[in-house]
Amino acid sequence: MSDWAAKRFWTDTTVVPEGDGFAVHLDGRPVRTPAKAPLIVPTQAFADLIAAEWDGQDGKIDPETMPATRSANVAIDRIGSVHAEVVTMIADYGDSDLLCYRAVFPEALIERQDAVWNPLLVWAETEFGARLETRAGVMHVPQSPAALARLHAVVDAMTAFELAAFHDLVSLSGSLVIGLAATRNARPVEALWDASRLDETFQIEQWGEDEDAAVEAAIKRESFLRAHEFYHAVQN
């Protein structure tokens, strides 16, 4: 297997206004997506994040250190052409939202879920008029079509760039409600991540922490926090 990788070939990284958005230039040449489309993002704040990633490359270019660039590539190359399908995929999380499936024992876990998750469900009902019902156990029970339609409409109103970040907020947390709360800053983002990990945290308290699982959880947490940053950076 070849270990070839592209190397840094530029000196100056700049953000340049381009139409209704902003582009990143390397020695005056615009960055393009993998599909060769112009990499133009809606805000200078997001362009600055992308520029910082390119400017931080030293020697070989490492895409793993460029999450903002990857998010922009996804929005431009992929989501733009399948917006409706992506909206449906993400909105469908509402029908099996993490916050709705509750433990039947022990009582301490039930009480903690009620204390942390119930206020988020109340927030979603107040904010969007979407009442999601809780279920005991893990067997799927469909939610109200009217509630799901309201949540779907909220997701459908997002831009491709917002959807790229929002997808990660929802998929990493397992909760459409938590993802939406992150987009509205309804709670501190760290508290929202902790809410998504409530069951895992409870088990760690009872039985201790697995080292490999802890490393994976830390990676997911960092990705969730970045997705929150990206979502708000692309808003005009």
Helices and strands as residue ranges (DSSP letters): E 13-18, E 21-26, E 29-30, E 40-41, H 44-55, G 63-65, H 67-77, G 79-81, H 83-91, G 92-96, G 98-100, E 101-102, H 107-128, E 135-136, H 145-156, H 160-173, H 176-183, H 189-196, H 198-207, H 211-233
